[in-house]
Amino acid sequence: MTIENSREQIEVRLLEFLREEVFDALVTLDEHTPLLESGFDSLALLRLMNFTEQHLGIRIPEEEITESRIKTVRSLAEWIDALGTEQQTGP
């Protein structure tokens, strides 16, 4: 699996999760949707952190969360992919 495929797979899983568990059905959500402007809040972030650990096996360090990392599904998927690689290979 290439890094690009991994990021794309994470992106698909994140979109499914966010559509089903976080956002109202009226919110149009794709990889470029600005999450914070669409209602992504602290509760959604906690749910996301639980989802990534439970379903993707990747822990999101709370102290590393920045607005730019959770700006869109694409930026989030890229960050989670990088975290997964880092967690597999070590610091």
Buried (B, 14 or more C-beta within 10 A) or exposed (E): EEEEEBBBBBBEBBBEBBBEEBBEEEBEBEBEBEBEEBEBEEEBBEBBBEBBEEEBEBEBEEEEBEEEBBBBBBBBBBBBBBBBEEEEEEE
